[in-house]
């Protein structure tokens, strides 16, 4: 996929842990900044998929990040 600046996310990029995405220096406006990896570790890779205008995360990562909790009565 290509963002509005012409940057194309490359899903074949992998790091030593086998996580796809992009590193911190590759982050651009219009690309998903959802951190990949373990919860208690500093993120080294980020999703990198194209987002909707003004969004920080792609639709798949938004569903992971923003979950609604049900209040018990």
Phi and psi in degrees as a GROMACS rama.xvg file:
@    title "Ramachandran Plot"
@    xaxis  label "Phi"
@    yaxis  label "Psi"
@TYPE xy
-119.838  136.431  UNK-2
-86.8878  -176.122  UNK-3
-68.3714  -18.93  UNK-4
-92.0696  3.29383  UNK-5
86.7962  3.05167  UNK-6
-78.825  132.055  UNK-7
-109.202  124.734  UNK-8
-68.5607  136.304  UNK-9
-112.384  99.5903  UNK-10
-69.3084  -7.95028  UNK-11
-87.352  -9.62381  UNK-12
-67.3821  131.128  UNK-13
-134.166  150.042  UNK-14
-102.98  -170  UNK-15
-64.0897  -25.8193  UNK-16
-86.5586  -3.6176  UNK-17
83.3586  15.1632  UNK-18
-87.9699  128.85  UNK-19
-80.4843  178.827  UNK-20
114.554  -151.233  UNK-21
-132.149  160.174  UNK-22
-90.9166  177.531  UNK-23
-57.3782  -41.0922  UNK-24
-73.5203  -13.8443  UNK-25
-91.2344  -3.6971  UNK-26
-64.6906  135.686  UNK-27
-137.358  159.825  UNK-28
-62.014  136.741  UNK-29
92.0408  0.623737  UNK-30
-116.267  145.133  UNK-31
-65.9294  131.375  UNK-32
-107.26  21.5595  UNK-33
-69.5504  125.793  UNK-34
-71.9245  139.039  UNK-35
-104.58  152.299  UNK-36
116.085  -161.047  UNK-37
-80.933  149.088  UNK-38
-63.0443  -41.8962  UNK-39
-88.742  10.5929  UNK-40
-115.487  154.417  UNK-41
-65.3474  128.462  UNK-42
-66.8418  133.699  UNK-43
-109.743  -21.1248  UNK-44
-129.094  150.668  UNK-45
-130.849  155.185  UNK-46
-51.2678  -62.3727  UNK-47
87.3615  2.46105  UNK-48
-74.3252  160.09  UNK-49
-70.721  137.776  UNK-50
-108.477  168.818  UNK-51
-74.5251  158.283  UNK-52
-58.5624  127.281  UNK-53
86.4707  -5.94436  UNK-54
-94.5405  148.766  UNK-55
-90.2951  -25.9606  UNK-56
-121.464  151.5  UNK-57
-71.2696  169.755  UNK-58
-62.8603  -35.9001  UNK-59
-67.618  -42.707  UNK-60
-73.0225  -30.1886  UNK-61
-60.9887  -38.7915  UNK-62
-68.2846  -26.6049  UNK-63
-77.872  -40.3372  UNK-64
-79.6718  -38.7495  UNK-65
-110.147  84.7869  UNK-66
-102.716  138.839  UNK-67
-88.1426  130.823  UNK-68
-94.5256  147.31  UNK-69
-96.2949  125.162  UNK-70
-82.5012  130.499  UNK-71
-81.9855  145.374  UNK-72
